[in-house]
């Protein structure tokens, strides 16, 4: 059984890494999720570091933004499996761009497709 936690080492928090990701990362859209990713120039303890976001412009209430971010983290945690083990370390950002809040099962499906795309593109 794979590790089902979402530990601190897997969270993208450092400002310089986040700015590097937004400046030089590759971007694609998967359903309501906009995905930014890049191979990390820094060594990482785990296979990837991840951040999630929801726009204040679309979701005025913090409760709604927090729920979307919680669902994004949960869908990543459940769908990541071992996509990034024994591969180059990655920096990932999942930004929710949909108009309406979405259910977890729909988000998991989009997340699984996005992670498969990233794993495929990172091998090239």
N, C-alpha and C positions, 0 to 999 in steps of 0.2 A: 504494500500500500504506500502510495506516495505521501509526501508531507503536505498536509492540508492547511497549514498555518500561513499567515501573511506577515512574516517577521519584519522587524524594523530595518534590517539590512536590505530588504527588498523594496523599500520605499525611497523614491527619488525626492530628496529634500534640499540638497545643496544648490545654492543659487547659481554657482558657476556651471554646474552640470545642466541645470534647467535652461540657462541662457544658451549654452552650447547646443542643446537639443533643439530649441526653437530656431536658432540661427542656421544650423547645418543639417538638421534631421530631414528624413524623407517623410512624405505625408501621403496618406490615402484615406478615402472615406469607406466605411463599412457599415451600411445601414445608417442609424442615427449617431454612430460613433466616428469621430475624426481621430485618426491614429497618426502619431508622430513617432518615429523610431530612428535609431542610429546605433552603429557599433560603438561601444564605449572606448574612448582612448585611455580610460583609467581602469586599473584592475578592480574587479568586484568580488565580494565574498560569495555571492550567489549568481546565478546565470543572468539575471536581469534586475534593473531597478525601474519601478513603475510609479507614475503619478496619474491622478485622475482629476477631472475638473468639470464643472457645469457653469454655464454663463449666467451672470447676474442680470444681464439684459433680458434674457428669456424667462428666467425664473426669479421673480422679485423677492419671494420669501425664502429665507435661509433654510427653513424646514424642507422645502422642495429641493433646493440645491444639495443639502446634506443627504437626503434620501437617494437622489440620483448618484451621488458620489459613493455612497455606501453600496448601492446595487452594482456599480461599476467594479468596485473593489471585490465584492463577493463573486461576481461573474468571472473576474480574472482569476481569483483564488481557486475556483472550482474547475475552470477550463484550462489552466496553464499546463497541467500534467507535467510532462518532462520535455516540453518543446525546446527549452533552452539549455538543457544539461549538456555538458561537453561541447559547447559551441562558444563562439566569441561572445563576450559580455555585451548586453544590449541596454540602452536607455529607452524607455517607452513612456508615452503619454497618451492616455485615452480621454478625449474631450467629448462630452455629450453635446450633440448639435440638434437634437430633435426638438419639436415644438411642444410635445406633450410628454409627461412622464411615462415610462415604459415598464412593463412587467419583467420580473427576473428571468423567466424562461425565454422570452424574446431576446433579452439582452445577452443571455448565455449563448444563444445561437449565433448572434452577431460577433460576440467575443471569440468563440471557437473558430469562426471563419477568419477573423482578423489575425488571430495567433498563428493559424496555419499559413496565411499569406506571409506573415513576418518571418516565420521559420524557413519558408521556401526561399524568400528573397535574401535572407541573411546568409544562406549557404552559397549564393552566387558570388 
